């Protein structure tokens, strides 16, 4: 049986924490930043964890399932 390939787009967008959770970046931080407030841009900077609903799909893309 062949090995499962990791999805190239997913491996660039997601990272694992030490406890096995999946980290992701916030959307809406790449362009059209002039109309967004400083507070909004600052809050979009931080990484966050993936919602539990999406974990199974992302793990499949990363070849962890």
Secondary structure, DSSP 8 states (H G I E B T S, - for coil): -------HHHHHH-EE-TTS-EEE--SS-SS--TTS-HHHHHHHHS-EE--HHHHHHHHHHTT--
